[in-house]
């Protein structure tokens, strides 16, 4: 991944996906906004205790820095599930004095329509970007441990192929900043669920000092490869959001009192 800055707003992009001029994407950090602690400062989380005015202004600053119309933004109230939404029409005009969810109950958004900007918001969960440059279809995926357990990344790949004519071998993927195996301790119940659900789960689960730690990024990488993606087409960011809570919001490190950063993606005209 590489860092860029526009209008004093820092963001990250994937190296492999930046090579495709038909794709726009960016991952924000926690820097560059106006929200006070503990949401300092570029909080984009609609379900936080930050003020609506701050959240709106932060979105306006991001849309200005990344040069997209805030009215084109499509988002979902994420539920840590397995549902993917095909976004095939323009979003309904929003009140310019607010920013809201356009949908609810989905954890992946997929579109082949230029001019639509998809987003997911995270603070430890894994943000995943999928793109087929020939079919010209893009998806954003939110994968916490529950979404990873139900295979949301692979489900999104399958829906891209069935509904939009993508092909697994053509899809490029970016796995963004999330909590790492250094910090993501899970209980025995969660560890057992992963052991039962996935062959080879020991490849991304480690034991240290009597505790189990889960590598969510590696688990999703394995799911994408198992879904047919070429390993060389997958880029994985090496940031741990809990270790680098100075750069990213971390729900676990900050004990739930924090903001959200976001993955934005869309197709050029």
Protein Blocks (a to p, Z undefined) as FASTA:
>chain_A
ZZddeehiacdddfklmmpmkbccddddfehiabdcfkbfbbcbfkbcbdfklmmmmmmm
mmmmnopafklpccdddehiabdcddfbdcddddfkbccdfbehiabdcdfbehiacddd
dehiacdddddfklopaddddddfklmmnommmmmmmmmmmmnopafklpccdddddddf
klmccdfklmmmmmmmpghklmmccceehiacddfklmmmmmmmmnopafklpccdfbdf
klmmmlbccfklnnopacdddddddddZZ
